[in-house]
Amino acid sequence: MNNGNSRGFWTILIIVAFVVLVGAIIYALTGTNSTEPAQNNTSGSSGTQNIEAIFTCDGGKSISATFMQGTSEPPTTPGGPPTPGGSVHLVLSDGRDMTLPQTISADGARYANANESFVFWNKGNGAFIQEGNSNTYNNCVTSAQ
């Protein structure tokens, strides 16, 4: 090879190697090589998995709950907890139907309306609803799934 052809060959070889290297880095960073199984998507194309549960409560009351995952937001204060991004859709036996955003909780899961006058608490297979200063749905349980 003469000097001009040799320089062109090495230039093309370096470009190809660079493209392969960049592609490998992008592939590694996007997680497309993940070995985790795909989640069952019950909410359309959002990529989240909804969990449904029916709670039976004291007094013949019941709660149908659909828990929806969401992306947590970073803490608003250094060292503080992240803000949950999930929500729950509730259908109560008294006919009310609502969706509540998840809020910060020290234990279990807590969902509340904007003024905190309605709060749905859930931990494990148990739940209750607090409206104002009263628990209106008490000792609610669902069977393990």
MARBA-905095 format. One line per 5 residues: number of its first residue (from 1); their letters; for each residue x, y, z of N, C-alpha, C, O. Coordinates in nm, 2 decimals. Example, Ala and Ser with C-alpha at 12.3 -4.5 7.8 and 13.67 -1.06 7.14 Angstrom:
2
1) AS) 1.32:-0.57:0.78:1.23:-0.45:0.78:1.32:-0.33:0.78:1.42:-0.33:0.85  1.28:-0.22:0.71:1.37:-0.11:0.71:1.29:0.00:0.79:1.34:0.11:0.80
// end
This chain:
145
1) MNNGN) 0.08:-0.12:0.00:0.00:0.00:0.00:0.09:0.12:0.00:0.19:0.13:0.06  0.04:0.22:-0.07:0.11:0.35:-0.07:0.07:0.43:0.06:-0.03:0.39:0.12  0.13:0.53:0.09:0.11:0.61:0.21:-0.03:0.67:0.21:-0.09:0.67:0.32  -0.09:0.71:0.10:-0.23:0.77:0.09:-0.33:0.67:0.12:-0.42:0.70:0.20  -0.32:0.55:0.07:-0.42:0.44:0.09:-0.41:0.39:0.23:-0.51:0.36:0.30
6) SRGFW) -0.29:0.38:0.29:-0.27:0.34:0.42:-0.33:0.43:0.52:-0.40:0.39:0.62  -0.32:0.56:0.50:-0.38:0.66:0.59:-0.53:0.65:0.59:-0.59:0.66:0.69  -0.59:0.63:0.47:-0.73:0.62:0.46:-0.79:0.49:0.53:-0.89:0.50:0.59  -0.71:0.38:0.51:-0.75:0.26:0.58:-0.75:0.27:0.73:-0.85:0.23:0.79  -0.65:0.33:0.79:-0.64:0.35:0.93:-0.75:0.45:0.98:-0.80:0.43:1.09
11) TILII) -0.78:0.55:0.90:-0.89:0.64:0.94:-1.02:0.57:0.95:-1.10:0.59:1.04  -1.05:0.49:0.85:-1.18:0.42:0.85:-1.18:0.32:0.96:-1.28:0.30:1.03  -1.07:0.25:0.99:-1.06:0.15:1.10:-1.09:0.22:1.23:-1.16:0.17:1.32  -1.03:0.34:1.25:-1.05:0.41:1.38:-1.19:0.45:1.39:-1.25:0.45:1.50  -1.25:0.50:1.28:-1.40:0.54:1.29:-1.49:0.43:1.32:-1.58:0.44:1.41
16) VAFVV) -1.46:0.31:1.26:-1.55:0.19:1.29:-1.53:0.15:1.43:-1.63:0.12:1.50  -1.41:0.15:1.48:-1.38:0.11:1.62:-1.45:0.21:1.72:-1.51:0.17:1.82  -1.45:0.34:1.69:-1.51:0.44:1.77:-1.66:0.42:1.77:-1.72:0.42:1.88  -1.72:0.39:1.66:-1.87:0.37:1.65:-1.91:0.25:1.73:-2.01:0.25:1.80  -1.83:0.14:1.72:-1.86:0.02:1.80:-1.84:0.04:1.95:-1.93:0.00:2.02
21) LVGAI) -1.74:0.12:1.99:-1.72:0.15:2.13:-1.84:0.23:2.18:-1.89:0.20:2.29  -1.88:0.34:2.11:-1.99:0.42:2.15:-2.12:0.34:2.16:-2.20:0.35:2.25  -2.14:0.25:2.06:-2.26:0.16:2.06:-2.26:0.07:2.19:-2.37:0.05:2.25  -2.15:0.02:2.22:-2.14:-0.07:2.34:-2.16:0.01:2.47:-2.23:-0.05:2.56  -2.12:0.13:2.48:-2.14:0.21:2.59:-2.29:0.24:2.61:-2.35:0.23:2.72
26) IYALT) -2.35:0.28:2.50:-2.50:0.31:2.50:-2.57:0.19:2.54:-2.67:0.20:2.62  -2.54:0.07:2.48:-2.61:-0.05:2.51:-2.60:-0.08:2.66:-2.70:-0.12:2.72  -2.48:-0.07:2.72:-2.46:-0.09:2.86:-2.54:0.00:2.95:-2.59:-0.04:3.05  -2.54:0.13:2.91:-2.61:0.23:3.00:-2.76:0.22:2.99:-2.82:0.26:3.09  -2.82:0.17:2.88:-2.96:0.17:2.87:-3.02:0.04:2.93:-3.14:0.03:2.94
31) GTNST) -2.94:-0.05:2.98:-2.99:-0.17:3.05:-3.06:-0.26:2.96:-3.13:-0.35:3.00  -3.03:-0.26:2.83:-3.10:-0.35:2.74:-3.05:-0.49:2.75:-3.10:-0.59:2.70  -2.94:-0.51:2.83:-2.89:-0.64:2.86:-2.94:-0.70:2.99:-2.88:-0.79:3.05  -3.05:-0.64:3.05:-3.10:-0.68:3.18:-3.15:-0.82:3.17:-3.21:-0.87:3.08  -3.12:-0.89:3.28:-3.17:-1.03:3.29:-3.30:-1.04:3.37:-3.35:-1.15:3.39
36) EPAQN) -3.35:-0.93:3.42:-3.48:-0.93:3.50:-3.59:-0.95:3.40:-3.59:-0.90:3.29  -3.69:-1.03:3.45:-3.81:-1.06:3.36:-3.89:-0.93:3.35:-3.89:-0.84:3.44  -3.96:-0.92:3.23:-4.05:-0.80:3.21:-4.17:-0.81:3.31:-4.21:-0.92:3.34  -4.22:-0.70:3.36:-4.33:-0.70:3.45:-4.46:-0.71:3.37:-4.47:-0.67:3.25  -4.56:-0.78:3.43:-4.69:-0.79:3.37:-4.75:-0.65:3.37:-4.77:-0.59:3.47
41) NTSGS) -4.79:-0.60:3.25:-4.84:-0.46:3.24:-4.99:-0.47:3.23:-5.05:-0.52:3.13  -5.06:-0.42:3.33:-5.20:-0.42:3.33:-5.26:-0.28:3.31:-5.38:-0.26:3.33  -5.18:-0.19:3.27:-5.23:-0.05:3.26:-5.20:0.01:3.13:-5.18:0.13:3.12  -5.20:-0.07:3.02:-5.17:-0.01:2.89:-5.03:0.00:2.86:-4.95:-0.09:2.90  -4.99:0.11:2.80:-4.85:0.13:2.76:-4.76:0.20:2.86:-4.65:0.24:2.82
46) SGTQN) -4.81:0.23:2.98:-4.73:0.31:3.07:-4.61:0.23:3.13:-4.52:0.30:3.19  -4.61:0.10:3.12:-4.50:0.02:3.17:-4.51:0.00:3.32:-4.42:-0.06:3.38  -4.62:0.03:3.38:-4.64:0.00:3.53:-4.73:-0.11:3.55:-4.81:-0.15:3.46  -4.72:-0.17:3.67:-4.80:-0.29:3.70:-4.90:-0.24:3.81:-4.86:-0.19:3.91  -5.02:-0.26:3.78:-5.13:-0.23:3.88:-5.16:-0.35:3.97:-5.16:-0.46:3.91
51) IEAIF) -5.18:-0.33:4.09:-5.22:-0.44:4.18:-5.36:-0.41:4.24:-5.39:-0.30:4.29  -5.45:-0.51:4.22:-5.58:-0.49:4.27:-5.61:-0.57:4.39:-5.56:-0.68:4.41  -5.69:-0.52:4.48:-5.72:-0.59:4.61:-5.86:-0.54:4.65:-5.90:-0.43:4.63  -5.93:-0.64:4.71:-6.06:-0.60:4.77:-6.05:-0.63:4.92:-6.02:-0.74:4.97  -6.08:-0.52:5.00:-6.07:-0.53:5.14:-6.22:-0.54:5.20:-6.31:-0.47:5.16
56) TCDGG) -6.24:-0.63:5.30:-6.36:-0.64:5.37:-6.34:-0.58:5.51:-6.24:-0.60:5.57  -6.43:-0.49:5.55:-6.42:-0.41:5.67:-6.53:-0.44:5.77:-6.63:-0.50:5.74  -6.51:-0.39:5.89:-6.62:-0.39:5.99:-6.75:-0.33:5.94:-6.74:-0.24:5.85  -6.86:-0.38:5.99:-6.99:-0.32:5.95:-7.03:-0.35:5.81:-7.12:-0.29:5.76  -6.98:-0.46:5.75:-7.02:-0.50:5.62:-6.97:-0.41:5.51:-7.02:-0.42:5.40
61) KSISA) -6.88:-0.32:5.54:-6.82:-0.23:5.44:-6.71:-0.30:5.36:-6.66:-0.40:5.40  -6.68:-0.24:5.24:-6.57:-0.30:5.16:-6.51:-0.19:5.08:-6.56:-0.08:5.06  -6.38:-0.21:5.04:-6.30:-0.12:4.96:-6.24:-0.20:4.85:-6.17:-0.30:4.87  -6.26:-0.16:4.72:-6.19:-0.21:4.61:-6.08:-0.11:4.58:-6.10:0.01:4.56  -5.96:-0.16:4.58:-5.84:-0.07:4.56:-5.75:-0.12:4.44:-5.72:-0.24:4.43
66) TFMQG) -5.71:-0.03:4.36:-5.62:-0.06:4.25:-5.49:0.03:4.28:-5.50:0.15:4.27  -5.38:-0.04:4.32:-5.26:0.03:4.35:-5.18:0.05:4.22:-5.16:-0.04:4.14  -5.14:0.18:4.19:-5.06:0.21:4.07:-4.92:0.26:4.11:-4.91:0.35:4.19  -4.82:0.20:4.05:-4.69:0.24:4.07:-4.66:0.37:4.01:-4.73:0.41:3.91  -4.56:0.44:4.06:-4.52:0.57:4.01:-4.37:0.59:4.04:-4.32:0.52:4.12
71) TSEPP) -4.31:0.69:3.98:-4.17:0.72:4.00:-4.16:0.82:4.11:-4.22:0.92:4.11  -4.08:0.78:4.21:-4.06:0.87:4.33:-3.98:0.99:4.29:-3.89:0.98:4.20  -4.00:1.10:4.35:-3.92:1.22:4.33:-3.81:1.23:4.44:-3.83:1.18:4.55  -3.70:1.29:4.40:-3.59:1.30:4.50:-3.64:1.38:4.62:-3.73:1.46:4.62  -3.57:1.36:4.74:-3.60:1.44:4.86:-3.60:1.59:4.84:-3.52:1.64:4.76
76) TTPGG) -3.69:1.66:4.90:-3.70:1.80:4.89:-3.60:1.87:4.99:-3.56:1.98:4.97  -3.56:1.79:5.09:-3.46:1.84:5.18:-3.35:1.74:5.19:-3.37:1.62:5.18  -3.22:1.78:5.21:-3.11:1.69:5.22:-3.14:1.59:5.34:-3.17:1.63:5.45  -3.12:1.46:5.31:-3.14:1.36:5.41:-3.28:1.32:5.43:-3.31:1.23:5.50  -3.38:1.39:5.36:-3.52:1.36:5.38:-3.56:1.24:5.29:-3.48:1.19:5.21
81) PPTPG) -3.69:1.20:5.31:-3.74:1.09:5.23:-3.78:1.13:5.09:-3.81:1.25:5.07  -3.77:1.04:4.99:-3.82:1.08:4.86:-3.97:1.09:4.86:-4.04:1.03:4.95  -4.03:1.17:4.77:-4.17:1.18:4.76:-4.22:1.07:4.67:-4.18:1.06:4.56  -4.32:0.99:4.73:-4.37:0.87:4.65:-4.44:0.92:4.52:-4.50:1.03:4.53  -4.44:0.84:4.42:-4.51:0.88:4.30:-4.63:0.80:4.26:-4.69:0.81:4.16
86) GSVHL) -4.66:0.70:4.35:-4.77:0.61:4.32:-4.91:0.67:4.35:-4.92:0.79:4.40  -5.01:0.60:4.33:-5.15:0.64:4.36:-5.24:0.52:4.38:-5.19:0.40:4.35  -5.36:0.54:4.43:-5.45:0.43:4.45:-5.59:0.48:4.40:-5.63:0.59:4.43  -5.66:0.39:4.33:-5.79:0.42:4.29:-5.88:0.34:4.38:-5.87:0.21:4.39  -5.98:0.40:4.45:-6.07:0.34:4.54:-6.21:0.34:4.50:-6.26:0.44:4.44
91) VLSDG) -6.28:0.23:4.52:-6.42:0.23:4.50:-6.48:0.17:4.63:-6.45:0.06:4.67  -6.55:0.26:4.70:-6.60:0.22:4.84:-6.74:0.16:4.83:-6.82:0.19:4.73  -6.78:0.08:4.92:-6.91:0.02:4.92:-7.02:0.12:4.94:-7.14:0.09:4.91  -7.00:0.24:4.98:-7.10:0.35:4.99:-7.12:0.42:4.86:-7.20:0.52:4.85  -7.05:0.38:4.75:-7.06:0.43:4.62:-6.96:0.54:4.58:-6.95:0.57:4.46
96) RDMTL) -6.88:0.58:4.67:-6.77:0.68:4.63:-6.66:0.61:4.55:-6.63:0.50:4.57  -6.61:0.69:4.46:-6.51:0.65:4.37:-6.40:0.76:4.36:-6.44:0.87:4.32  -6.28:0.73:4.39:-6.17:0.84:4.39:-6.04:0.78:4.36:-6.01:0.66:4.38  -5.95:0.87:4.32:-5.81:0.83:4.30:-5.73:0.93:4.39:-5.75:1.05:4.39  -5.64:0.87:4.47:-5.56:0.95:4.57:-5.41:0.93:4.54:-5.37:0.82:4.51
101) PQTIS) -5.33:1.04:4.55:-5.19:1.02:4.54:-5.12:0.96:4.66:-5.17:0.98:4.77  -5.01:0.89:4.65:-4.94:0.84:4.76:-4.87:0.95:4.83:-4.81:1.04:4.76  -4.86:0.95:4.96:-4.79:1.05:5.04:-4.69:0.98:5.12:-4.68:0.86:5.13  -4.60:1.06:5.19:-4.49:1.00:5.27:-4.55:0.94:5.39:-4.65:0.99:5.46  -4.50:0.82:5.42:-4.54:0.74:5.54:-4.42:0.68:5.60:-4.33:0.63:5.53
106) ADGAR) -4.42:0.67:5.74:-4.31:0.60:5.80:-4.32:0.45:5.80:-4.22:0.38:5.80  -4.45:0.40:5.79:-4.47:0.26:5.79:-4.59:0.23:5.70:-4.69:0.29:5.72  -4.58:0.13:5.61:-4.69:0.10:5.53:-4.70:0.20:5.41:-4.61:0.27:5.38  -4.82:0.22:5.36:-4.85:0.31:5.25:-4.96:0.40:5.29:-5.06:0.36:5.36  -4.95:0.53:5.25:-5.05:0.63:5.29:-5.09:0.71:5.16:-5.00:0.75:5.09
111) YANAN) -5.22:0.72:5.14:-5.27:0.79:5.02:-5.37:0.90:5.08:-5.45:0.86:5.16  -5.36:1.02:5.03:-5.45:1.13:5.08:-5.49:1.23:4.98:-5.42:1.25:4.88  -5.61:1.29:5.00:-5.64:1.40:4.91:-5.56:1.52:4.95:-5.49:1.52:5.05  -5.58:1.63:4.87:-5.50:1.75:4.89:-5.50:1.81:5.03:-5.40:1.85:5.08  -5.62:1.82:5.09:-5.63:1.88:5.22:-5.63:1.78:5.34:-5.65:1.81:5.45
116) ESFVF) -5.59:1.65:5.30:-5.57:1.55:5.40:-5.70:1.52:5.48:-5.69:1.46:5.59  -5.82:1.55:5.43:-5.94:1.52:5.50:-5.99:1.38:5.47:-6.07:1.33:5.54  -5.92:1.31:5.38:-5.95:1.17:5.35:-5.82:1.10:5.33:-5.74:1.13:5.24  -5.79:1.00:5.41:-5.67:0.93:5.41:-5.69:0.78:5.41:-5.76:0.73:5.49  -5.63:0.71:5.31:-5.64:0.56:5.30:-5.50:0.51:5.34:-5.40:0.54:5.29
121) WNKGN) -5.50:0.43:5.45:-5.38:0.37:5.50:-5.38:0.22:5.46:-5.48:0.15:5.47  -5.26:0.17:5.42:-5.25:0.03:5.39:-5.11:-0.03:5.44:-5.01:0.04:5.42  -5.12:-0.14:5.50:-5.00:-0.21:5.54:-5.02:-0.36:5.53:-5.11:-0.41:5.59  -4.94:-0.43:5.45:-4.96:-0.57:5.43:-5.10:-0.60:5.37:-5.14:-0.54:5.27  -5.18:-0.69:5.44:-5.31:-0.72:5.40:-5.42:-0.64:5.47:-5.54:-0.67:5.46
126) GAFIQ) -5.38:-0.54:5.55:-5.47:-0.46:5.62:-5.48:-0.31:5.57:-5.39:-0.26:5.50  -5.60:-0.25:5.60:-5.62:-0.11:5.56:-5.72:-0.05:5.65:-5.80:-0.12:5.72  -5.73:0.08:5.64:-5.84:0.16:5.71:-5.85:0.29:5.64:-5.75:0.34:5.58  -5.96:0.36:5.66:-5.98:0.49:5.60:-6.01:0.59:5.72:-6.09:0.56:5.81  -5.94:0.70:5.71:-5.96:0.81:5.81:-6.02:0.93:5.74:-5.96:0.98:5.64
131) EGNSN) -6.13:0.98:5.79:-6.19:1.10:5.74:-6.20:1.19:5.85:-6.28:1.17:5.95  -6.13:1.30:5.84:-6.12:1.40:5.95:-6.05:1.33:6.07:-5.94:1.28:6.05  -6.12:1.33:6.18:-6.06:1.27:6.30:-6.12:1.13:6.33:-6.10:1.07:6.43  -6.20:1.07:6.23:-6.27:0.95:6.25:-6.22:0.84:6.15:-6.19:0.87:6.04  -6.22:0.72:6.20:-6.19:0.61:6.11:-6.33:0.56:6.06:-6.41:0.51:6.14
136) TYNNC) -6.36:0.57:5.93:-6.49:0.54:5.88:-6.49:0.40:5.82:-6.60:0.34:5.81  -6.38:0.34:5.78:-6.37:0.20:5.74:-6.26:0.14:5.83:-6.14:0.18:5.81  -6.30:0.05:5.91:-6.20:-0.01:6.01:-6.18:-0.15:5.99:-6.26:-0.23:5.93  -6.06:-0.20:6.04:-6.02:-0.34:6.04:-6.05:-0.40:5.90:-6.10:-0.51:5.89  -6.00:-0.34:5.80:-6.02:-0.39:5.66:-5.91:-0.49:5.63:-5.79:-0.46:5.66
141) VTSAQ) -5.94:-0.60:5.57:-5.84:-0.70:5.54:-5.87:-0.76:5.40:-5.99:-0.77:5.36  -5.77:-0.80:5.34:-5.78:-0.87:5.21:-5.70:-1.00:5.22:-5.61:-1.01:5.30  -5.74:-1.10:5.15:-5.67:-1.23:5.15:-5.54:-1.22:5.08:-5.53:-1.14:4.98  -5.44:-1.29:5.12:-5.31:-1.28:5.06:-5.32:-1.33:4.91:-5.39:-1.43:4.89  -5.24:-1.27:4.82:-5.25:-1.31:4.68:-5.12:-1.38:4.64:-5.11:-1.42:4.53
// end
